[in-house]
Amino acid sequence: MDRNLSASAPDRPGKTSVWMTFRSAGKYDAPESQPTTTQPPHVGVGSLDNVRSVFWQAYKHLFPPHSLAAQTPNGNVVISWSIMDEPGARYPYAAPVLLRFDQDLLDVMWRCTPAQRLRLAEKHEPTLREGMRGYDPYARFPNARVVVIG
């Protein structure tokens, strides 16, 4: 009663079978058009937009040198790092730190010059420091530490 999984549909919607091939763009595919908006480009998960990268540059000295920051689809920034080499670590990564930003602060940051953006981000560093008080990256139950900036 073995099922042939390679011939059946994927068991989860949106997931492709390992046997399916991917097709590259051909000469009959529609060309990509230029955006007609002045809004910032869509940022994929894992990359930071112009404003959030300024926050990361201003705050990354508070985290280990090998920390990584990624932007979520709703605009938050998740920061974590590997702790696999630590003898007391139960999980491979530190409990994440989630930065949420006030929308008014983000609006002001988008209108600022790069130098003004950096000054505004540095101005909010004490908020992050206070939000990190008591944070344990090796927590037995690694819940994210949420810090609201703005």
CORLINPE-V867554 format. One record per backbone hydrogen bond with DSSP energy under -0.5 kcal/mol. NH is the residue of the N-H (numbers start at 1). CO is the residue of the C=O. If there is no record, write none. Layout:
NH CO
NH CO
This chain:
5 3
7 4
8 4
15 12
20 17
29 26
44 42
46 71
47 44
53 49
54 50
55 51
56 52
57 53
58 54
59 55
60 56
62 59
63 60
67 64
68 80
70 78
71 47
72 76
75 72
77 99
78 70
79 97
80 68
83 92
84 92
86 83
89 86
94 81
95 137
97 79
98 96
98 145
99 77
99 97
100 98
100 147
102 149
106 102
107 103
108 104
109 105
110 106
111 107
112 108
112 109
117 113
118 114
119 115
120 116
121 117
122 118
123 119
124 120
124 121
125 122
128 124
129 125
130 126
131 127
132 128
133 130
135 132
137 135
139 136
142 140
143 141
145 96
146 144
147 98
147 145
149 100
149 147
150 148
